[in-house]
Amino acid sequence: MAISRSLGGRLQSQQIGAFQHQSLIRAHLDENNYTLHHNLLEVRPQFSPSRN
C-alpha cells in the first residue's frame, strides 16, 4: 500500500513537471514569435518596393 502511494505520488509529480515544461516551451515560442514578427516589421520597409 505504501509502495503504490509513493509510486502514484511520483507519477503525479512527473505529470506536473511535464505540464510546467510544456508551458515554459509555449512561453518561449510565443517570445520567439513576437521577436521574429518585430524584426520582420523593422526590416520590411527597407526591402519594400513601393517606397521610392
N, C-alpha and C positions, 0 to 999 in steps of 0.2 A: 504493500500500500504506500509506504514511504517512497519506494523507488519510482512508482508510477507518478506520484505527485511531483517529485523533483524533475522527472522527465518532462511532464506537462509544463512545468514552470520554465524549463529550458527552451522547449519548443515555442512557448508564448513569447519569451524574451527575444528569440531569434526572429519571430514574425514582426515584433515591434521594431527590431533593428533593421529588418528589410524595409519596413514601411518608412522609417526615418531616412534610410538610404535613398529610397525612391523619391521622396520629397526633396532631398538635397539635390539629386540629379535633376529633378524638374526645375528647381530654382536656378540651378547652374545653367540649364539650357535656356531658360527664359532670359537670364542675364546675357548669355551669348547672343541670342536672337535680337535683343534690344541693341547690343553693341554693334552687331552686324548691320542692322537697319539704320542706326545712327551714322555709321561710317558710310553706308551707301548714300544716305541723304547728303552727307558732306561732300562726297566725291562726285556725285551725279552732275552738278552744274558745270563742272569743268569739261565733261565729255558730251554735254547736251548740244546737239547740232542746231537747235532752234535759237540759241543765243548768238547773236552776231556782234 
